[in-house]
Amino acid sequence: MKKFVFELEDVMKYREFVQSQAEIELGKAMAAEHEIQVKLDALAMQAVSVKNSMKGSTDFEAIRSANSFYTFLDTQKEFLLKKMAEAK
């Protein structure tokens, strides 16, 4: 006896396939977003660490070095925020 087949069964299977692919892509994007957020958190911790170590410092070279490091952190933060926007 022949198996009964709905006329739109192929369309439903294709829709399920497309939906599963979209869910996989969403998972990848969310993982990338989480990874970027972890990096941003690490940059923030580094900034706090440098700020705490520089409290009360009067050494000009240390202050200049810290300022350069802050500039580097800001550049990294902007880059990571741009990547996060792309991931979203």
Beta strands, then each sheet from edge to edge (+ up, - down):
end
